[in-house]
Amino acid sequence: MNQTQLKIFVAAAEQRSFTKAAEQYFMTQAAVTQHIQTLEASLGCELFDRRKRPLQLTQAGKTFYGDAKNLLLQLDFAVNRAKDAAAGGSGTLHIGFLKGYERSDLSTMARRFRRTHPNTFLTFERKSSDQLAAGLMQGSFDVIYTWDSTNLRQDPGVEWRQTDRIRLVAAMYTGHPLARRSRISRSELRGENLLYMSPSEDFESYGDEVFIRLYRESGYNPNILYRTSDLEVILTMIAAEEGISILPDYFTNKLAASDDIVFIPLTGEREHEEIDMIWRRDNQNPLLAMWLEDIVK
Protein backbone atom coordinates (compact mmCIF):
# COMPACT_ATOMS: atom_id res chain seq x y z
CA MET A 1 0.00 0.00 0.00
CA ASN A 2 1.35 3.43 -0.93
CA GLN A 3 0.21 7.03 -1.26
CA THR A 4 -0.49 6.74 -5.00
CA GLN A 5 -2.78 3.78 -4.48
CA LEU A 6 -4.68 5.62 -1.76
CA LYS A 7 -5.10 8.73 -3.91
CA ILE A 8 -6.39 6.72 -6.88
CA PHE A 9 -8.76 4.76 -4.64
CA VAL A 10 -10.21 7.95 -3.13
CA ALA A 11 -10.60 9.54 -6.58
CA ALA A 12 -12.34 6.47 -7.98
CA ALA A 13 -14.60 6.25 -4.93
CA GLU A 14 -15.61 9.91 -5.13
CA GLN A 15 -16.10 9.96 -8.90
CA ARG A 16 -17.53 6.40 -9.02
CA SER A 17 -15.44 5.72 -12.11
CA PHE A 18 -12.00 4.29 -12.89
CA THR A 19 -12.03 6.28 -16.14
CA LYS A 20 -12.51 9.63 -14.40
CA ALA A 21 -9.87 8.73 -11.80
CA ALA A 22 -7.47 7.98 -14.65
CA GLU A 23 -8.20 11.37 -16.23
CA GLN A 24 -7.64 13.14 -12.91
CA TYR A 25 -4.17 11.66 -12.51
CA PHE A 26 -3.22 11.62 -16.22
CA MET A 27 -2.82 7.86 -16.51
CA THR A 28 -4.48 5.03 -18.40
CA GLN A 29 -7.53 3.22 -17.10
CA ALA A 30 -5.47 0.02 -17.09
CA ALA A 31 -2.96 1.64 -14.73
CA VAL A 32 -5.75 2.72 -12.38
CA THR A 33 -7.19 -0.80 -12.42
CA GLN A 34 -3.75 -2.24 -11.60
CA HIS A 35 -3.29 0.14 -8.64
CA ILE A 36 -6.74 -0.72 -7.25
CA GLN A 37 -6.16 -4.46 -7.64
CA THR A 38 -2.79 -4.21 -5.87
CA LEU A 39 -4.41 -2.26 -3.03
CA GLU A 40 -7.22 -4.81 -2.70
CA ALA A 41 -4.68 -7.64 -2.65
CA SER A 42 -2.75 -5.99 0.17
CA LEU A 43 -5.97 -5.53 2.17
CA GLY A 44 -7.35 -8.99 1.37
CA CYS A 45 -10.77 -7.73 0.31
CA GLU A 46 -12.61 -6.10 -2.60
CA LEU A 47 -13.20 -2.36 -2.32
CA PHE A 48 -15.49 -1.91 -5.35
CA ASP A 49 -18.52 -3.80 -6.63
CA ARG A 50 -17.56 -3.86 -10.30
CA ARG A 51 -20.90 -5.44 -11.37
CA LYS A 52 -22.82 -2.24 -10.79
CA ARG A 53 -22.84 0.98 -12.77
CA PRO A 54 -21.92 3.57 -11.81
CA LEU A 55 -19.12 2.04 -9.77
CA GLN A 56 -20.05 1.40 -6.14
CA LEU A 57 -18.04 0.72 -2.98
CA THR A 58 -18.43 -2.52 -1.11
CA GLN A 59 -19.06 -2.36 2.64
CA ALA A 60 -15.30 -2.81 3.16
CA GLY A 61 -14.68 -0.05 0.63
CA LYS A 62 -17.03 2.35 2.42
CA THR A 63 -15.21 1.71 5.70
CA PHE A 64 -11.79 2.06 4.12
CA TYR A 65 -12.69 5.25 2.22
CA GLY A 66 -13.00 7.42 5.34
CA ASP A 67 -9.77 6.12 6.83
CA ALA A 68 -7.90 6.46 3.53
CA LYS A 69 -9.01 10.07 3.11
CA ASN A 70 -7.94 10.89 6.67
CA LEU A 71 -4.57 9.23 6.08
CA LEU A 72 -4.00 11.38 3.00
CA LEU A 73 -4.96 14.54 4.88
CA GLN A 74 -2.63 13.66 7.75
CA LEU A 75 0.15 12.87 5.33
CA ASP A 76 -0.27 16.21 3.57
CA PHE A 77 -0.28 17.96 6.93
CA ALA A 78 2.89 16.17 8.01
CA VAL A 79 4.64 16.99 4.75
CA ASN A 80 3.70 20.67 4.99
CA ARG A 81 4.85 20.86 8.61
CA ALA A 82 8.17 19.29 7.68
CA LYS A 83 8.62 21.80 4.85
CA ASP A 84 7.69 24.68 7.15
CA ALA A 85 10.08 23.43 9.82
CA ALA A 86 12.92 23.20 7.31
CA ALA A 87 12.21 26.78 6.34
CA GLY A 88 11.89 27.85 9.97
CA GLY A 89 8.13 28.41 9.75
CA SER A 90 7.04 25.87 12.37
CA GLY A 91 8.39 23.55 15.00
CA THR A 92 9.19 23.79 18.70
CA LEU A 93 11.53 26.12 20.55
CA HIS A 94 12.55 25.07 24.07
CA ILE A 95 13.22 28.03 26.37
CA GLY A 96 14.61 27.88 29.91
CA PHE A 97 14.55 30.78 32.33
CA LEU A 98 15.76 31.65 35.80
CA LYS A 99 13.33 31.24 38.68
CA GLY A 100 11.45 34.50 39.07
CA TYR A 101 12.14 35.70 35.54
CA GLU A 102 8.59 34.80 34.58
CA ARG A 103 7.69 38.19 36.09
CA SER A 104 9.85 39.97 33.51
CA ASP A 105 8.92 40.83 29.91
CA LEU A 106 9.63 37.27 28.75
CA SER A 107 5.95 36.46 28.23
CA THR A 108 5.53 39.65 26.20
CA MET A 109 8.42 38.65 23.93
CA ALA A 110 6.98 35.16 23.52
CA ARG A 111 3.53 36.49 22.67
CA ARG A 112 4.98 38.81 20.03
CA PHE A 113 6.95 35.93 18.52
CA ARG A 114 3.89 33.67 18.38
CA ARG A 115 1.86 36.33 16.60
CA THR A 116 4.55 36.60 13.94
CA HIS A 117 5.08 32.82 13.73
CA PRO A 118 1.68 31.26 14.55
CA ASN A 119 2.68 27.70 13.58
CA THR A 120 5.41 27.51 16.21
CA PHE A 121 5.19 25.94 19.66
CA LEU A 122 7.13 27.44 22.55
CA THR A 123 7.89 25.44 25.68
CA PHE A 124 9.19 26.98 28.91
CA GLU A 125 10.90 25.59 31.99
CA ARG A 126 11.69 27.49 35.19
CA LYS A 127 15.00 26.37 36.70
CA SER A 128 17.97 27.46 38.80
CA SER A 129 21.02 28.83 36.99
CA ASP A 130 23.06 25.63 37.25
CA GLN A 131 20.14 23.53 35.97
CA LEU A 132 19.73 25.90 33.04
CA ALA A 133 23.42 25.71 32.14
CA ALA A 134 23.41 21.91 32.30
CA GLY A 135 20.19 21.70 30.27
CA LEU A 136 21.57 23.98 27.57
CA MET A 137 24.77 21.97 27.15
CA GLN A 138 22.84 18.69 27.15
CA GLY A 139 20.45 19.97 24.46
CA SER A 140 17.32 20.20 26.61
CA PHE A 141 17.02 23.92 25.86
CA ASP A 142 17.48 25.89 22.67
CA VAL A 143 18.02 29.13 24.56
CA ILE A 144 18.13 30.12 28.23
CA TYR A 145 17.67 33.34 30.17
CA THR A 146 19.87 33.35 33.21
CA TRP A 147 22.17 35.25 35.49
CA ASP A 148 25.52 33.69 34.59
CA SER A 149 26.23 32.18 37.97
CA THR A 150 28.05 29.24 36.39
CA ASN A 151 30.42 31.35 34.25
CA LEU A 152 28.81 29.70 31.23
CA ARG A 153 29.71 32.64 29.00
CA GLN A 154 33.34 31.52 29.08
CA ASP A 155 32.49 28.29 27.25
CA PRO A 156 33.64 28.55 23.60
CA GLY A 157 30.66 26.49 22.50
CA VAL A 158 28.08 29.11 23.43
CA GLU A 159 27.04 32.56 22.32
CA TRP A 160 25.28 35.09 24.50
CA ARG A 161 23.68 38.49 24.57
CA GLN A 162 22.84 40.58 27.61
CA THR A 163 19.11 41.28 27.67
CA ASP A 164 18.58 42.97 31.04
CA ARG A 165 20.53 44.85 33.69
CA ILE A 166 18.38 44.35 36.76
CA ARG A 167 18.49 46.54 39.85
CA LEU A 168 18.81 44.78 43.21
CA VAL A 169 16.50 45.70 46.08
CA ALA A 170 16.36 44.98 49.78
CA ALA A 171 13.15 43.13 50.62
CA MET A 172 11.93 43.47 54.20
CA TYR A 173 8.75 43.23 56.21
CA THR A 174 6.77 46.43 56.76
CA GLY A 175 7.50 46.50 60.50
CA HIS A 176 11.27 46.54 60.02
CA PRO A 177 13.02 49.68 61.35
CA LEU A 178 14.46 50.41 57.89
CA ALA A 179 11.24 49.74 55.99
CA ARG A 180 10.46 53.44 55.42
CA ARG A 181 13.73 54.18 53.66
CA SER A 182 13.58 55.21 49.99
CA ARG A 183 17.07 53.84 49.29
CA ILE A 184 19.57 51.83 51.29
CA SER A 185 23.15 50.58 50.99
CA ARG A 186 24.32 47.03 51.51
CA SER A 187 26.62 48.18 54.32
CA GLU A 188 23.56 49.32 56.31
CA LEU A 189 22.30 45.74 56.39
CA ARG A 190 25.14 44.52 58.62
CA GLY A 191 23.86 42.24 61.36
CA GLU A 192 20.52 41.52 59.69
CA ASN A 193 19.21 37.97 59.51
CA LEU A 194 19.59 37.28 55.81
CA LEU A 195 17.33 35.00 53.79
CA TYR A 196 19.79 34.30 51.00
CA MET A 197 18.41 33.79 47.51
CA SER A 198 20.96 31.76 45.56
CA PRO A 199 20.94 31.52 41.76
CA SER A 200 22.11 27.89 42.00
CA GLU A 201 21.04 24.74 43.80
CA ASP A 202 24.30 23.92 45.57
CA PHE A 203 24.98 27.47 46.88
CA GLU A 204 28.62 27.21 45.85
CA SER A 205 28.50 28.55 42.30
CA TYR A 206 30.47 31.32 40.66
CA GLY A 207 27.41 33.55 41.16
CA ASP A 208 27.28 32.85 44.88
CA GLU A 209 30.91 33.89 45.17
CA VAL A 210 30.11 37.19 43.45
CA PHE A 211 27.22 37.93 45.81
CA ILE A 212 29.16 37.02 48.96
CA ARG A 213 32.04 39.20 47.76
CA LEU A 214 29.68 42.19 47.65
CA TYR A 215 28.92 41.73 51.34
CA ARG A 216 32.59 41.46 52.22
CA GLU A 217 33.43 44.55 50.21
CA SER A 218 30.76 46.30 52.28
CA GLY A 219 32.76 45.44 55.40
CA TYR A 220 31.20 42.29 56.82
CA ASN A 221 30.28 38.65 56.33
CA PRO A 222 26.53 38.16 55.92
CA ASN A 223 24.55 36.53 58.70
CA ILE A 224 22.81 33.97 56.49
CA LEU A 225 19.85 32.52 58.33
CA TYR A 226 18.47 30.48 55.44
CA ARG A 227 19.43 29.63 51.85
CA THR A 228 17.18 28.72 48.96
CA SER A 229 16.84 29.26 45.21
CA ASP A 230 13.04 29.57 45.51
CA LEU A 231 11.93 33.19 45.50
CA GLU A 232 8.41 32.40 46.67
CA VAL A 233 9.82 30.76 49.80
CA ILE A 234 11.94 33.86 50.45
CA LEU A 235 8.90 36.14 50.22
CA THR A 236 6.87 33.95 52.55
CA MET A 237 9.61 34.01 55.18
CA ILE A 238 10.06 37.78 54.89
CA ALA A 239 6.32 38.30 55.39
CA ALA A 240 6.60 36.09 58.50
CA GLU A 241 9.33 38.50 59.75
CA GLU A 242 12.00 35.80 59.77
CA GLY A 243 14.54 38.08 58.09
CA ILE A 244 15.28 40.22 55.05
CA SER A 245 16.65 39.47 51.60
CA ILE A 246 18.24 41.05 48.54
CA LEU A 247 16.37 40.27 45.33
CA PRO A 248 16.33 41.31 41.66
CA ASP A 249 13.56 43.77 40.93
CA TYR A 250 12.28 41.89 37.86
CA PHE A 251 10.69 39.71 40.49
CA THR A 252 9.67 42.36 42.98
CA ASN A 253 8.53 45.27 40.81
CA LYS A 254 5.14 43.64 40.26
CA LEU A 255 4.72 43.07 43.99
CA ALA A 256 5.10 46.69 45.05
CA ALA A 257 1.54 46.82 46.38
CA SER A 258 2.17 44.06 48.91
CA ASP A 259 0.85 44.88 52.39
CA ASP A 260 3.46 42.78 54.16
CA ILE A 261 6.71 43.44 52.28
CA VAL A 262 8.50 46.55 51.00
CA PHE A 263 11.24 46.69 48.39
CA ILE A 264 13.95 49.31 48.78
CA PRO A 265 16.47 49.96 45.97
CA LEU A 266 20.12 49.37 46.87
CA THR A 267 22.60 52.14 46.20
CA GLY A 268 25.91 51.42 44.50
CA GLU A 269 27.18 50.81 40.98
CA ARG A 270 27.47 47.06 41.42
CA GLU A 271 24.04 46.51 42.91
CA HIS A 272 22.54 44.94 39.84
CA GLU A 273 22.16 41.57 38.14
CA GLU A 274 22.80 41.01 34.45
CA ILE A 275 20.44 38.64 32.65
CA ASP A 276 21.93 36.93 29.61
CA MET A 277 20.27 35.12 26.74
CA ILE A 278 22.57 32.16 26.00
CA TRP A 279 22.50 29.53 23.27
CA ARG A 280 24.80 26.92 21.77
CA ARG A 281 26.72 27.77 18.61
CA ASP A 282 25.97 24.36 17.08
CA ASN A 283 22.20 24.54 17.58
CA GLN A 284 20.53 23.83 14.22
CA ASN A 285 16.93 24.61 15.19
CA PRO A 286 15.81 27.19 12.58
CA LEU A 287 13.41 28.70 15.12
CA LEU A 288 16.35 29.74 17.27
CA ALA A 289 17.69 32.04 14.55
CA MET A 290 14.21 33.49 14.12
CA TRP A 291 13.85 34.01 17.88
CA LEU A 292 17.20 35.79 18.07
CA GLU A 293 16.30 37.99 15.11
CA ASP A 294 12.93 38.81 16.61
CA ILE A 295 14.44 39.80 19.96
CA VAL A 296 16.70 42.35 18.28
CA LYS A 297 13.72 44.17 16.70
BADOLO-328776 format. One line per 5 residues: number of its first residue (from 1); their letters; for each residue x, y, z of C-alpha. Coordinates in steps of 0.25 Angstrom, whole numbers, plus 5000, padded with zeros to 4 digits. Layout:
REM BADOLO-328776
NUM = A = X:Y:Z ~ ...
This chain:
REM BADOLO-328776
1 = MNQTQ = 5000:5000:5000 ~ 5005:5014:4996 ~ 5001:5028:4995 ~ 4998:5027:4980 ~ 4989:5015:4982
6 = LKIFV = 4981:5022:4993 ~ 4980:5035:4984 ~ 4974:5027:4972 ~ 4965:5019:4981 ~ 4959:5032:4987
11 = AAAEQ = 4958:5038:4974 ~ 4951:5026:4968 ~ 4942:5025:4980 ~ 4938:5040:4979 ~ 4936:5040:4964
16 = RSFTK = 4930:5026:4964 ~ 4938:5023:4952 ~ 4952:5017:4948 ~ 4952:5025:4935 ~ 4950:5039:4942
21 = AAEQY = 4961:5035:4953 ~ 4970:5032:4941 ~ 4967:5045:4935 ~ 4969:5053:4948 ~ 4983:5047:4950
26 = FMTQA = 4987:5046:4935 ~ 4989:5031:4934 ~ 4982:5020:4926 ~ 4970:5013:4932 ~ 4978:5000:4932
31 = AVTQH = 4988:5007:4941 ~ 4977:5011:4950 ~ 4971:4997:4950 ~ 4985:4991:4954 ~ 4987:5001:4965
36 = IQTLE = 4973:4997:4971 ~ 4975:4982:4969 ~ 4989:4983:4977 ~ 4982:4991:4988 ~ 4971:4981:4989
41 = ASLGC = 4981:4969:4989 ~ 4989:4976:5001 ~ 4976:4978:5009 ~ 4971:4964:5005 ~ 4957:4969:5001
46 = ELFDR = 4950:4976:4990 ~ 4947:4991:4991 ~ 4938:4992:4979 ~ 4926:4985:4973 ~ 4930:4985:4959
51 = RKRPL = 4916:4978:4955 ~ 4909:4991:4957 ~ 4909:5004:4949 ~ 4912:5014:4953 ~ 4924:5008:4961
56 = QLTQA = 4920:5006:4975 ~ 4928:5003:4988 ~ 4926:4990:4996 ~ 4924:4991:5011 ~ 4939:4989:5013
61 = GKTFY = 4941:5000:5003 ~ 4932:5009:5010 ~ 4939:5007:5023 ~ 4953:5008:5016 ~ 4949:5021:5009
66 = GDAKN = 4948:5030:5021 ~ 4961:5024:5027 ~ 4968:5026:5014 ~ 4964:5040:5012 ~ 4968:5044:5027
71 = LLLQL = 4982:5037:5024 ~ 4984:5046:5012 ~ 4980:5058:5020 ~ 4989:5055:5031 ~ 5001:5051:5021
76 = DFAVN = 4999:5065:5014 ~ 4999:5072:5028 ~ 5012:5065:5032 ~ 5019:5068:5019 ~ 5015:5083:5020
81 = RAKDA = 5019:5083:5034 ~ 5033:5077:5031 ~ 5034:5087:5019 ~ 5031:5099:5029 ~ 5040:5094:5039
86 = AAGGS = 5052:5093:5029 ~ 5049:5107:5025 ~ 5048:5111:5040 ~ 5033:5114:5039 ~ 5028:5103:5049
91 = GTLHI = 5034:5094:5060 ~ 5037:5095:5075 ~ 5046:5104:5082 ~ 5050:5100:5096 ~ 5053:5112:5105
96 = GFLKG = 5058:5112:5120 ~ 5058:5123:5129 ~ 5063:5127:5143 ~ 5053:5125:5155 ~ 5046:5138:5156
101 = YERSD = 5049:5143:5142 ~ 5034:5139:5138 ~ 5031:5153:5144 ~ 5039:5160:5134 ~ 5036:5163:5120
106 = LSTMA = 5039:5149:5115 ~ 5024:5146:5113 ~ 5022:5159:5105 ~ 5034:5155:5096 ~ 5028:5141:5094
111 = RRFRR = 5014:5146:5091 ~ 5020:5155:5080 ~ 5028:5144:5074 ~ 5016:5135:5074 ~ 5007:5145:5066
116 = THPNT = 5018:5146:5056 ~ 5020:5131:5055 ~ 5007:5125:5058 ~ 5011:5111:5054 ~ 5022:5110:5065
121 = FLTFE = 5021:5104:5079 ~ 5029:5110:5090 ~ 5032:5102:5103 ~ 5037:5108:5116 ~ 5044:5102:5128
126 = RKSSD = 5047:5110:5141 ~ 5060:5105:5147 ~ 5072:5110:5155 ~ 5084:5115:5148 ~ 5092:5103:5149
131 = QLAAG = 5081:5094:5144 ~ 5079:5104:5132 ~ 5094:5103:5129 ~ 5094:5088:5129 ~ 5081:5087:5121
136 = LMQGS = 5086:5096:5110 ~ 5099:5088:5109 ~ 5091:5075:5109 ~ 5082:5080:5098 ~ 5069:5081:5106
141 = FDVIY = 5068:5096:5103 ~ 5070:5104:5091 ~ 5072:5117:5098 ~ 5073:5120:5113 ~ 5071:5133:5121
146 = TWDST = 5079:5133:5133 ~ 5089:5141:5142 ~ 5102:5135:5138 ~ 5105:5129:5152 ~ 5112:5117:5146
151 = NLRQD = 5122:5125:5137 ~ 5115:5119:5125 ~ 5119:5131:5116 ~ 5133:5126:5116 ~ 5130:5113:5109
156 = PGVEW = 5135:5114:5094 ~ 5123:5106:5090 ~ 5112:5116:5094 ~ 5108:5130:5089 ~ 5101:5140:5098
161 = RQTDR = 5095:5154:5098 ~ 5091:5162:5110 ~ 5076:5165:5111 ~ 5074:5172:5124 ~ 5082:5179:5135
166 = IRLVA = 5074:5177:5147 ~ 5074:5186:5159 ~ 5075:5179:5173 ~ 5066:5183:5184 ~ 5065:5180:5199
171 = AMYTG = 5053:5173:5202 ~ 5048:5174:5217 ~ 5035:5173:5225 ~ 5027:5186:5227 ~ 5030:5186:5242
176 = HPLAR = 5045:5186:5240 ~ 5052:5199:5245 ~ 5058:5202:5232 ~ 5045:5199:5224 ~ 5042:5214:5222
181 = RSRIS = 5055:5217:5215 ~ 5054:5221:5200 ~ 5068:5215:5197 ~ 5078:5207:5205 ~ 5093:5202:5204
186 = RSELR = 5097:5188:5206 ~ 5106:5193:5217 ~ 5094:5197:5225 ~ 5089:5183:5226 ~ 5101:5178:5234
191 = GENLL = 5095:5169:5245 ~ 5082:5166:5239 ~ 5077:5152:5238 ~ 5078:5149:5223 ~ 5069:5140:5215
196 = YMSPS = 5079:5137:5204 ~ 5074:5135:5190 ~ 5084:5127:5182 ~ 5084:5126:5167 ~ 5088:5112:5168
201 = EDFES = 5084:5099:5175 ~ 5097:5096:5182 ~ 5100:5110:5188 ~ 5114:5109:5183 ~ 5114:5114:5169
206 = YGDEV = 5122:5125:5163 ~ 5110:5134:5165 ~ 5109:5131:5180 ~ 5124:5136:5181 ~ 5120:5149:5174
211 = FIRLY = 5109:5152:5183 ~ 5117:5148:5196 ~ 5128:5157:5191 ~ 5119:5169:5191 ~ 5116:5167:5205
216 = RESGY = 5130:5166:5209 ~ 5134:5178:5201 ~ 5123:5185:5209 ~ 5131:5182:5222 ~ 5125:5169:5227
221 = NPNIL = 5121:5155:5225 ~ 5106:5153:5224 ~ 5098:5146:5235 ~ 5091:5136:5226 ~ 5079:5130:5233
226 = YRTSD = 5074:5122:5222 ~ 5078:5119:5207 ~ 5069:5115:5196 ~ 5067:5117:5181 ~ 5052:5118:5182
231 = LEVIL = 5048:5133:5182 ~ 5034:5130:5187 ~ 5039:5123:5199 ~ 5048:5135:5202 ~ 5036:5145:5201
236 = TMIAA = 5027:5136:5210 ~ 5038:5136:5221 ~ 5040:5151:5220 ~ 5025:5153:5222 ~ 5026:5144:5234
241 = EEGIS = 5037:5154:5239 ~ 5048:5143:5239 ~ 5058:5152:5232 ~ 5061:5161:5220 ~ 5067:5158:5206
246 = ILPDY = 5073:5164:5194 ~ 5065:5161:5181 ~ 5065:5165:5167 ~ 5054:5175:5164 ~ 5049:5168:5151
251 = FTNKL = 5043:5159:5162 ~ 5039:5169:5172 ~ 5034:5181:5163 ~ 5021:5175:5161 ~ 5019:5172:5176
256 = AASDD = 5020:5187:5180 ~ 5006:5187:5186 ~ 5009:5176:5196 ~ 5003:5180:5210 ~ 5014:5171:5217
261 = IVFIP = 5027:5174:5209 ~ 5034:5186:5204 ~ 5045:5187:5194 ~ 5056:5197:5195 ~ 5066:5200:5184
266 = LTGER = 5080:5197:5187 ~ 5090:5209:5185 ~ 5104:5206:5178 ~ 5109:5203:5164 ~ 5110:5188:5166
271 = EHEEI = 5096:5186:5172 ~ 5090:5180:5159 ~ 5089:5166:5153 ~ 5091:5164:5138 ~ 5082:5155:5131
276 = DMIWR = 5088:5148:5118 ~ 5081:5140:5107 ~ 5090:5129:5104 ~ 5090:5118:5093 ~ 5099:5108:5087
281 = RDNQN = 5107:5111:5074 ~ 5104:5097:5068 ~ 5089:5098:5070 ~ 5082:5095:5057 ~ 5068:5098:5061
286 = PLLAM = 5063:5109:5050 ~ 5054:5115:5060 ~ 5065:5119:5069 ~ 5071:5128:5058 ~ 5057:5134:5056
291 = WLEDI = 5055:5136:5072 ~ 5069:5143:5072 ~ 5065:5152:5060 ~ 5052:5155:5066 ~ 5058:5159:5080
296 = VK = 5067:5169:5073 ~ 5055:5177:5067
